[in-house]
Amino acid sequence: MPSERRGRVLALDDLDNVANALEPLEAGDRIEAHGRQVTVKEPVPLGHKVALGAIPAASPVIKYGEPIGLARCEIEAGCHVHTHNVEVLFDDWLAARTGTASP
């Protein structure tokens, strides 16, 4: 049964285009983060990310105000965001923060 309770997701920065699920989310659930209200389109497990808006293919996925990857395909608002649709940029992010080249 869909739910509209608040506090079900966490997004720390206004720039975030994803939020972490603080509990399992089901299709039809309504969530809100930083004034953006979204209907969840598919199940999102606890701790995984859900798109707060459409994320075009090859665009940055932003969490905690920082890019964490690039969308492998267009990700619709309310969809599960994880390794199946995001190319992780951890090595590039770490290099950018430390000023060192990736191995």
Long-range contacts (C-beta under 8 A, 24 or more apart in sequence): 2-26, 2-27, 2-28, 2-29, 2-30, 3-29, 3-30, 4-29, 4-30, 6-32, 9-33, 9-50, 11-52, 11-63, 12-64, 12-65, 13-62, 13-64, 13-65, 14-65, 15-62, 15-65, 16-52, 16-62, 16-63, 16-64, 16-65, 17-51, 17-52, 17-53, 17-55, 17-60, 17-61, 17-62, 18-49, 18-50, 18-51, 18-52, 18-55, 18-61, 18-62, 18-63, 18-81, 19-49, 19-50, 19-52, 20-47, 20-48, 20-49, 20-63, 21-45, 21-46, 21-47, 21-48, 21-49, 21-50, 22-46, 25-50, 38-77, 38-78, 39-77, 39-78, 40-78, 41-76, 41-77, 41-78, 41-79, 42-78, 42-79, 42-80, 43-80, 44-80, 45-80, 48-80, 48-81, 48-82, 49-80, 49-81, 49-82, 50-78, 50-79, 50-80, 50-81, 51-75, 51-76, 51-77, 51-78, 51-79, 51-81, 52-77, 53-77, 55-81, 61-86, 66-93, 67-93, 68-93
